[in-house]
Amino acid sequence: MKGRTDSRPKTRIAFIEDILESLPIGVIILDNEGRILMINRYQERISRIDREKVLGTYYHDTWKRLFDQGTYGNKYWNLINNGEPFTFIFTDILPQFYDFKICGISYGAPLSLSEGFILLHDVSDELGRDKRTLEQLANQLAESSEFLNNLVDSSPNMVITTDTAGFIQTTNKTSERLLGYTRGDFLLKHISSVFADPSELEIILSRTGQVTKTELMCKKRNGTVFPARVRVNDIRRTDGSFKSKLFLLEDTTWEKALEDKLALSERLAIYSELMAGIAHQLNNPMIGVINFSGLLLGKIASGDPNRKAAETIHEAAKECQRLLGSLMKSIHEPQSTFHDVNVCEVLDSALNATWNHEKFDLAGVQLKKLIPGVIPKIKGDSLQLLEVFRNILINAFQAMPDGGRLDIGIKVSLKRKEVKVWFKDTGHGISKENLSRIFTPFFSTKKNKGAGLGLSFAFQVIRSHSGRIVVKSLENRGTTLVIVLPIHVEEGRFGYFDKS
């Protein structure tokens, strides 16, 4: 047996090489400087290279494109310089020798029995599919979240959520717009800050479940209040425990204003029926008083001491007849003859007639007109509208006996198909308690000036034109009156219009 060599180490190496060759994973053996000592068949196949051509080259030079992507290079150099093993998951990586992306896992570790390192590469189509699935789910989640946010923001109602203590967590854009806050201002505020009376809110917060059609007054950031319908829901976790509260607040300002207008229309209808009966009963006797007082005047000489009394009776009777005529005109539905009307021309005529012929001291009144160049015609009765504008102008001038400023303008909204004629004075204004009575027949805040039928007549005329009158006034601050009349035009036909 002398001279016989031991073949077991060679057999063991060949066995290890066979194992490495048959592994379904890429294997690269490096020396301590990173030169390639061995590449198995699987690595050759997934890299699409001839392994004989890369043996002895530096791994970091041969696979340079891999090092230019991501953080793989840092992990590799920590392995070469410090012996730190690594696991690196790569997704959508371009390999060195072809141009479609792959996904997989790379392992690196020092060899324990000799100087050198081993790299293992496992390319996984499933990992790529999993990544793409996760990305699709993430995109779908982001789209759903964005849709829900847009849905909440586009709600016409205020949507606010609070934590269990009542502090605001989230708000929508409607809340910010109506209450006058920014989203950052809302955070960490207590929900009570948006209500005028916090004590009423405490009753709601003490309840569980759902509260519907609760009417409360909301408070804006600037301190003004407005009515709102409040609905509160408890938001609970899947286990049923309380998480937060959802507040839905609906601004009912417009609804309340509509109710007031309907109430006014009902009152005017009652007044009209009552006044029509009274006027009819008084008109015929008044004609008799006028006729007989006229006959009596014809029989009384000019020097007779009784003539003055007869003249007074005759003039008073005629004044009563004029008053009855105005009353009948204001309480009956105006008989309109509709035709194409240029609102600007009618407004100019009313202004000229009032400015030049009425007995006002206008020396201290500043007049400003804001009239667009192109205004669509409307269907209406120009004579009735002329009388309406004159009555409004007379009221405005009488409200400024010591002078002031009157702004008159026209605005066209083709989107809403409306023409707005507005009058803004700096007169004495109308008190809050009188504002709801200004369209009532015989109501007037002026002493010994007119019969209080001008705005009542205006209300009837504008209603017959399918329009409306909006009045805003502050006592001692002035009055703004807006007449809104419908138009029927194609959008874009006229050069000046309000998109609102």
C-alpha positions as CSV (number, residue, x, y, z in Angstrom):
1,M,0.0,0.0,0.0
2,K,3.1,2.2,0.2
3,G,3.0,5.1,-2.4
4,R,-0.8,4.9,-2.7
5,T,-2.4,8.4,-2.8
6,D,-5.6,9.3,-1.0
7,S,-8.2,10.3,-3.6
8,R,-10.9,11.2,-1.0
9,P,-10.4,15.0,-1.1
10,K,-10.6,15.1,-4.8
11,T,-13.7,12.9,-4.6
12,R,-15.2,15.2,-2.0
13,I,-14.5,18.3,-4.2
14,A,-16.0,16.7,-7.2
15,F,-19.0,15.7,-5.2
16,I,-19.5,19.3,-4.0
17,E,-19.1,20.6,-7.5
18,D,-21.8,18.2,-8.7
19,I,-24.1,19.5,-6.0
20,L,-23.4,23.1,-6.9
21,E,-24.0,22.4,-10.6
22,S,-27.3,20.7,-9.9
23,L,-28.7,23.4,-7.6
24,P,-31.8,25.3,-9.0
25,I,-30.2,28.5,-7.8
26,G,-27.4,30.7,-9.2
27,V,-24.0,30.2,-7.4
28,I,-20.9,32.4,-7.8
29,I,-17.7,31.7,-5.8
30,L,-15.4,34.7,-5.3
31,D,-11.9,35.0,-3.9
32,N,-11.2,37.5,-1.1
33,E,-10.8,40.4,-3.6
34,G,-14.0,39.6,-5.5
35,R,-12.6,37.7,-8.5
36,I,-14.9,35.0,-9.9
37,L,-13.6,31.5,-9.2
38,M,-16.6,29.5,-10.1
39,I,-20.1,29.8,-11.6
40,N,-22.7,27.0,-11.7
41,R,-24.8,26.0,-14.6
42,Y,-28.0,27.7,-13.3
43,Q,-26.2,31.1,-12.8
44,E,-24.8,30.8,-16.3
45,R,-28.3,30.2,-17.7
46,I,-30.1,33.0,-15.8
47,S,-27.3,35.4,-16.6
48,R,-27.2,34.3,-20.3
49,I,-23.4,34.3,-20.3
50,D,-20.5,32.0,-21.2
51,R,-19.0,31.3,-17.7
52,E,-15.6,30.5,-19.2
53,K,-15.4,34.1,-20.4
54,V,-16.0,35.6,-16.9
55,L,-13.9,33.3,-14.8
56,G,-11.0,35.3,-13.2
57,T,-12.7,38.7,-13.7
58,Y,-14.0,40.9,-10.9
59,Y,-17.6,40.4,-10.1
60,H,-18.2,44.1,-9.5
61,D,-16.8,44.9,-13.0
62,T,-18.6,42.1,-14.9
63,W,-22.0,42.9,-13.3
64,K,-21.5,46.7,-13.3
65,R,-25.1,47.5,-14.3
66,L,-26.4,45.6,-11.2
67,F,-24.3,47.9,-9.0
68,D,-25.7,51.0,-10.6
69,Q,-29.2,50.1,-9.5
70,G,-30.4,50.5,-5.9
71,T,-28.3,49.7,-2.8
72,Y,-27.0,46.3,-3.8
73,G,-23.4,47.7,-4.2
74,N,-23.3,48.8,-0.5
75,K,-24.2,45.4,0.7
76,Y,-21.7,43.7,-1.6
77,W,-18.8,45.9,-0.5
78,N,-19.6,45.4,3.2
79,L,-19.4,41.6,2.5
80,I,-16.0,41.9,0.7
81,N,-14.4,44.4,3.1
82,N,-16.0,43.4,6.4
83,G,-17.3,39.9,5.9
84,E,-20.9,41.0,6.6
85,P,-23.4,38.5,5.1
86,F,-26.5,40.1,3.4
87,T,-29.9,39.3,1.9
88,F,-31.1,41.5,-0.8
89,I,-34.5,41.4,-2.5
90,F,-34.4,43.0,-6.0
91,T,-37.4,44.0,-8.0
92,D,-37.6,45.2,-11.6
93,I,-33.8,45.0,-12.0
94,L,-32.2,45.1,-15.4
95,P,-29.6,42.2,-15.6
96,Q,-26.2,42.8,-17.1
97,F,-26.6,40.9,-20.3
98,Y,-30.2,41.4,-21.5
99,D,-32.9,44.1,-21.4
100,F,-36.0,42.9,-19.5
101,K,-36.4,43.4,-15.8
102,I,-36.4,40.5,-13.3
103,C,-37.2,40.0,-9.6
104,G,-35.5,37.8,-7.1
105,I,-33.4,37.4,-4.0
106,S,-29.6,37.6,-3.6
107,Y,-27.6,36.2,-0.7
108,G,-24.0,36.8,0.1
109,A,-21.8,35.2,2.8
110,P,-18.1,34.5,3.6
111,L,-16.8,31.0,3.1
112,S,-15.9,29.5,6.5
113,L,-13.1,27.0,5.4
114,S,-11.1,29.3,3.1
115,E,-10.8,32.8,2.1
116,G,-13.5,33.8,-0.3
117,F,-17.2,34.4,-0.6
118,I,-20.3,32.8,-2.0
119,L,-23.1,34.6,-3.8
120,L,-26.5,32.9,-4.4
121,H,-29.1,34.3,-6.8
122,D,-32.7,33.1,-6.9
123,V,-34.8,34.7,-9.7
124,S,-38.5,34.5,-8.9
125,D,-41.3,35.3,-11.3
126,E,-43.7,34.9,-8.4
127,L,-42.0,37.7,-6.5
128,G,-42.5,39.9,-9.5
129,R,-46.1,39.0,-9.7
130,D,-46.6,39.5,-6.0
131,K,-45.0,42.9,-6.3
132,R,-47.2,43.9,-9.2
133,T,-50.3,42.7,-7.3
134,L,-49.3,44.7,-4.3
135,E,-48.7,47.8,-6.5
136,Q,-52.1,47.3,-8.1
137,L,-53.8,47.0,-4.8
138,A,-52.0,50.0,-3.5
139,N,-53.1,52.0,-6.6
140,Q,-56.6,50.8,-6.2
141,L,-56.6,51.8,-2.5
142,A,-55.2,55.2,-3.3
143,E,-57.8,55.7,-6.0
144,S,-60.6,54.6,-3.7
145,S,-59.3,56.9,-0.9
146,E,-59.0,59.8,-3.4
147,F,-62.6,59.1,-4.6
148,L,-64.0,59.0,-1.1
149,N,-62.1,62.3,-0.2
150,N,-63.5,64.0,-3.3
151,L,-67.0,62.6,-2.6
152,V,-66.9,64.0,1.0
153,D,-65.4,67.3,-0.2
154,S,-68.1,67.8,-2.9
155,S,-70.9,67.2,-0.4
156,P,-73.1,70.3,-0.1
157,N,-73.3,69.6,3.7
158,M,-70.6,70.1,6.3
159,V,-69.0,66.8,7.3
160,I,-67.0,66.8,10.5
161,T,-65.6,63.9,12.6
162,T,-64.4,64.2,16.2
163,D,-62.6,62.0,18.6
164,T,-64.2,60.6,21.7
165,A,-63.6,63.8,23.6
166,G,-65.3,66.0,20.9
167,F,-62.1,67.4,19.4
168,I,-62.2,67.8,15.6
169,Q,-60.3,65.2,13.6
170,T,-61.4,65.7,9.9
171,T,-63.4,68.2,8.0
172,N,-64.5,68.6,4.4
173,K,-64.2,71.7,2.1
174,T,-67.8,72.7,2.6
175,S,-67.2,73.0,6.4
176,E,-64.2,75.2,5.7
177,R,-66.0,77.4,3.3
178,L,-69.2,77.9,5.3
179,L,-67.6,78.3,8.7
180,G,-64.6,80.4,7.5
181,Y,-61.8,78.1,8.7
182,T,-58.9,76.5,7.0
183,R,-58.3,72.7,7.5
184,G,-55.4,73.5,9.8
185,D,-57.4,75.9,11.9
186,F,-60.0,73.2,12.5
187,L,-57.6,70.6,13.9
188,L,-57.6,70.3,17.7
189,K,-60.6,72.6,18.1
190,H,-63.6,71.3,20.0
191,I,-66.7,70.8,18.1
192,S,-68.5,73.2,20.4
193,S,-66.6,76.1,18.7
194,V,-68.8,75.8,15.6
195,F,-72.1,76.1,17.5
196,A,-73.6,79.3,18.9
197,D,-74.9,77.6,22.1
198,P,-72.6,74.9,23.4
199,S,-75.2,73.8,26.0
200,E,-77.5,72.5,23.3
201,L,-74.6,70.6,21.8
202,E,-73.9,68.9,25.2
203,I,-77.3,67.2,25.0
204,I,-76.4,65.7,21.6
205,L,-73.0,64.5,22.7
206,S,-74.5,62.8,25.6
207,R,-76.6,60.6,23.4
208,T,-75.7,57.5,21.5
209,G,-76.8,56.3,18.1
210,Q,-78.3,58.7,15.6
211,V,-79.9,62.1,16.1
212,T,-81.8,63.4,13.1
213,K,-83.4,66.8,12.2
214,T,-82.0,68.6,15.2
215,E,-82.1,72.4,14.5
216,L,-79.2,74.3,16.0
217,M,-77.5,77.7,15.3
218,C,-74.0,77.4,13.9
219,K,-71.3,80.0,14.4
220,K,-68.8,81.1,11.8
221,R,-65.2,82.1,12.6
222,N,-66.2,85.8,12.3
223,G,-69.0,85.4,14.9
224,T,-72.0,85.4,12.6
225,V,-74.6,82.7,13.1
226,F,-76.8,80.8,10.7
227,P,-79.4,78.0,11.1
228,A,-78.4,74.4,10.4
229,R,-80.0,71.0,10.6
230,V,-77.6,68.6,12.5
231,R,-77.3,64.9,12.3
232,V,-74.9,63.0,14.6
233,N,-73.8,59.4,14.2
234,D,-71.6,57.2,16.4
235,I,-68.7,55.6,14.5
236,R,-67.9,52.3,16.0
237,R,-65.1,49.7,15.6
238,T,-65.7,46.2,14.3
239,D,-65.9,45.0,17.9
240,G,-68.7,47.5,18.6
241,S,-66.7,49.9,20.8
242,F,-67.1,53.6,20.4
243,K,-64.5,55.3,18.1
244,S,-65.7,58.8,17.2
245,K,-68.7,60.9,16.1
246,L,-69.7,62.0,12.7
247,F,-71.4,65.4,12.4
248,L,-73.4,66.2,9.3
249,L,-74.6,69.8,9.2
250,E,-76.9,71.2,6.6
251,D,-77.1,75.0,6.2
252,T,-80.8,75.9,6.2
253,T,-80.4,79.7,5.6
254,W,-81.8,79.5,2.1
255,E,-84.6,77.2,3.3
256,K,-85.6,79.6,6.1
257,A,-85.5,82.5,3.6
258,L,-87.8,80.6,1.3
259,E,-90.2,79.9,4.2
260,D,-90.2,83.6,5.0
261,K,-91.0,84.5,1.4
262,L,-93.8,82.0,1.3
263,A,-95.2,83.4,4.5
264,L,-94.9,86.9,3.0
265,S,-96.8,85.8,-0.2
266,E,-99.5,84.2,2.0
267,R,-99.8,87.5,4.0
268,L,-99.9,89.6,0.8
269,A,-102.6,87.3,-0.6
270,I,-104.7,87.9,2.5
271,Y,-104.1,91.6,2.5
272,S,-105.0,91.8,-1.2
273,E,-108.3,90.0,-0.7
274,L,-109.1,92.2,2.3
275,M,-108.1,95.5,0.7
276,A,-109.8,94.7,-2.6
277,G,-113.1,94.3,-0.7
278,I,-112.6,97.5,1.3
279,A,-111.5,99.5,-1.8
280,H,-114.5,98.3,-3.8
281,Q,-116.9,99.3,-1.0
282,L,-115.3,102.7,-0.7
283,N,-114.9,103.5,-4.3
284,N,-118.5,104.0,-5.3
285,P,-119.4,106.3,-2.3
286,M,-116.2,108.3,-3.0
287,I,-117.3,108.9,-6.6
288,G,-120.6,110.3,-5.2
289,V,-118.7,112.6,-2.8
290,I,-116.6,113.9,-5.6
291,N,-119.5,114.5,-7.9
292,F,-121.8,116.2,-5.4
293,S,-119.0,118.3,-3.9
294,G,-118.2,119.4,-7.4
295,L,-121.8,120.4,-8.0
296,L,-121.8,122.2,-4.6
297,L,-118.8,124.2,-5.7
298,G,-120.6,125.3,-8.8
299,K,-123.4,126.8,-6.7
300,I,-121.1,128.6,-4.2
301,A,-119.8,132.0,-5.1
302,S,-116.0,132.6,-4.9
303,G,-116.5,135.1,-2.1
304,D,-118.7,132.8,0.0
305,P,-117.1,131.9,3.3
306,N,-118.4,128.3,2.9
307,R,-116.5,127.8,-0.4
308,K,-113.2,127.0,1.3
309,A,-114.9,124.1,3.2
310,A,-116.4,122.7,0.0
311,E,-113.1,122.9,-1.8
312,T,-111.4,121.0,1.0
313,I,-114.1,118.3,0.8
314,H,-113.7,118.1,-3.0
315,E,-109.9,117.9,-2.9
316,A,-109.9,115.4,0.0
317,A,-112.4,113.2,-1.9
318,K,-110.2,113.2,-5.1
319,E,-107.1,112.4,-3.0
320,C,-109.0,109.4,-1.5
321,Q,-109.9,108.3,-5.0
322,R,-106.3,108.5,-6.1
323,L,-105.3,106.5,-3.1
324,L,-107.9,103.9,-3.8
325,G,-106.7,103.7,-7.4
326,S,-103.1,103.1,-6.2
327,L,-104.4,100.5,-3.8
328,M,-106.3,98.6,-6.4
329,K,-103.2,98.8,-8.7
330,S,-100.9,97.3,-6.0
331,I,-103.1,94.5,-4.7
332,H,-104.4,93.1,-8.0
333,E,-102.2,91.0,-10.2
334,P,-100.8,93.5,-12.8
335,Q,-102.1,93.1,-16.3
336,S,-98.9,92.7,-18.2
337,T,-98.3,93.1,-21.9
338,F,-95.0,91.2,-22.4
339,H,-92.5,92.1,-25.1
340,D,-88.8,92.3,-25.6
341,V,-87.4,94.7,-23.0
342,N,-84.0,96.3,-22.8
343,V,-83.5,96.5,-19.0
344,C,-80.7,99.1,-19.3
345,E,-83.0,101.5,-21.3
346,V,-85.8,101.1,-18.8
347,L,-83.4,101.7,-15.9
348,D,-82.0,104.9,-17.6
349,S,-85.5,106.2,-18.2
350,A,-86.5,105.6,-14.6
351,L,-83.3,107.3,-13.4
352,N,-83.8,110.3,-15.6
353,A,-87.4,110.7,-14.7
354,T,-86.7,110.4,-11.0
355,W,-83.6,112.6,-11.0
356,N,-85.1,115.4,-13.1
357,H,-88.7,115.5,-12.2
358,E,-89.1,114.4,-8.5
359,K,-88.7,117.1,-5.9
360,F,-85.5,116.0,-4.2
361,D,-82.5,117.8,-3.0
362,L,-79.9,115.8,-4.8
363,A,-77.0,118.1,-4.4
364,G,-75.3,115.9,-1.8
365,V,-76.0,112.6,-3.6
366,Q,-73.2,110.8,-5.5
367,L,-74.5,108.5,-8.2
368,K,-72.5,105.7,-9.7
369,K,-73.6,103.3,-12.5
370,L,-72.1,99.9,-13.2
371,I,-73.7,98.8,-16.5
372,P,-72.1,96.2,-18.8
373,G,-71.8,96.9,-22.5
374,V,-74.0,94.0,-23.7
375,I,-77.2,93.0,-21.9
376,P,-79.7,90.4,-23.2
377,K,-83.3,91.4,-23.6
378,I,-85.9,89.9,-21.4
379,K,-89.6,89.3,-21.8
380,G,-91.5,91.8,-19.7
381,D,-93.7,94.9,-19.5
382,S,-91.5,98.0,-19.8
383,L,-94.1,100.4,-18.4
384,Q,-94.5,98.3,-15.3
385,L,-90.8,97.8,-14.8
386,L,-90.3,101.6,-15.3
387,E,-92.7,102.2,-12.4
388,V,-91.0,99.6,-10.3
389,F,-87.5,101.2,-10.8
390,R,-88.9,104.7,-10.1
391,N,-90.5,103.6,-6.8
392,I,-87.2,102.0,-5.7
393,L,-85.2,105.1,-6.7
394,I,-87.6,107.4,-4.9
395,N,-87.2,105.3,-1.7
396,A,-83.4,105.4,-2.0
397,F,-83.3,109.2,-2.5
398,Q,-85.8,109.7,0.4
399,A,-83.6,107.6,2.6
400,M,-80.7,110.0,2.1
401,P,-82.1,113.5,3.0
402,D,-78.7,114.7,4.0
403,G,-76.9,113.3,1.0
404,G,-75.0,110.1,0.4
405,R,-74.2,107.6,-2.3
406,L,-76.3,105.5,-4.6
407,D,-74.8,102.7,-6.7
408,I,-76.9,101.3,-9.5
409,G,-75.8,98.2,-11.5
410,I,-76.8,95.4,-13.8
411,K,-75.2,92.0,-13.8
412,V,-76.0,89.1,-16.2
413,S,-75.6,85.4,-15.3
414,L,-76.1,83.3,-18.3
415,K,-75.4,80.1,-16.2
416,R,-78.5,80.9,-14.1
417,K,-80.3,82.7,-17.0
418,E,-80.8,85.8,-14.9
419,V,-80.5,89.6,-15.1
420,K,-79.9,91.2,-11.8
421,V,-80.7,94.9,-11.3
422,W,-79.3,96.2,-8.0
423,F,-79.6,99.5,-6.0
424,K,-77.3,100.2,-3.1
425,D,-77.7,103.4,-1.0
426,T,-76.0,104.7,2.1
427,G,-79.3,105.9,3.7
428,H,-80.8,105.3,7.1
429,G,-81.5,101.6,6.4
430,I,-84.3,99.4,7.7
431,S,-84.4,97.8,11.1
432,K,-84.4,94.0,11.3
433,E,-88.0,94.0,12.7
434,N,-89.3,96.1,9.8
435,L,-87.4,94.3,7.0
436,S,-90.0,91.5,6.7
437,R,-92.8,94.1,6.4
438,I,-91.6,96.4,3.6
439,F,-93.7,94.7,0.9
440,T,-96.9,94.9,3.0
441,P,-99.4,97.5,1.6
442,F,-99.5,100.8,3.5
443,F,-96.3,100.0,5.4
444,S,-93.8,102.8,5.4
445,T,-91.0,104.0,7.6
446,K,-91.2,107.5,6.2
447,K,-93.2,110.2,8.0
448,N,-95.9,111.9,5.8
449,K,-94.3,110.7,2.6
450,G,-96.3,108.4,0.4
451,A,-98.9,105.8,1.1
452,G,-96.5,102.9,1.4
453,L,-97.7,101.1,-1.7
454,G,-94.6,101.4,-3.9
455,L,-92.8,98.3,-2.8
456,S,-96.0,96.3,-2.6
457,F,-96.7,97.2,-6.3
458,A,-93.1,96.3,-7.1
459,F,-93.4,92.9,-5.4
460,Q,-96.6,92.1,-7.5
461,V,-95.0,93.2,-10.8
462,I,-91.7,91.3,-10.3
463,R,-93.6,88.2,-9.3
464,S,-95.7,88.5,-12.5
465,H,-92.4,88.5,-14.4
466,S,-91.4,85.2,-12.6
467,G,-88.7,87.1,-10.8
468,R,-87.8,87.9,-7.2
469,I,-86.7,90.8,-5.0
470,V,-83.9,90.4,-2.5
471,V,-83.3,93.1,0.1
472,K,-80.4,93.4,2.6
473,S,-80.3,96.3,5.0
474,L,-78.6,97.5,8.2
475,E,-80.0,100.3,10.2
476,N,-78.0,103.5,9.7
477,R,-75.8,101.7,7.2
478,G,-77.9,101.6,4.1
479,T,-79.9,99.3,1.9
480,T,-79.2,97.0,-1.0
481,L,-82.1,95.9,-3.2
482,V,-81.7,93.4,-6.0
483,I,-84.3,92.6,-8.6
484,V,-83.8,89.3,-10.4
485,L,-85.5,88.7,-13.7
486,P,-85.3,85.6,-15.9
487,I,-83.7,85.5,-19.4
488,H,-83.7,82.9,-22.1
489,V,-80.5,83.0,-24.1
490,E,-77.8,80.6,-25.2
491,E,-74.7,80.6,-23.0
492,G,-71.7,82.4,-24.6
493,R,-73.9,84.6,-26.9
494,F,-73.1,87.7,-24.9
495,G,-69.7,89.0,-23.9
496,Y,-70.4,90.0,-20.3
497,F,-71.8,87.6,-17.8
498,D,-71.4,86.4,-14.3
499,K,-70.6,82.6,-14.1
500,S,-72.0,82.4,-10.6
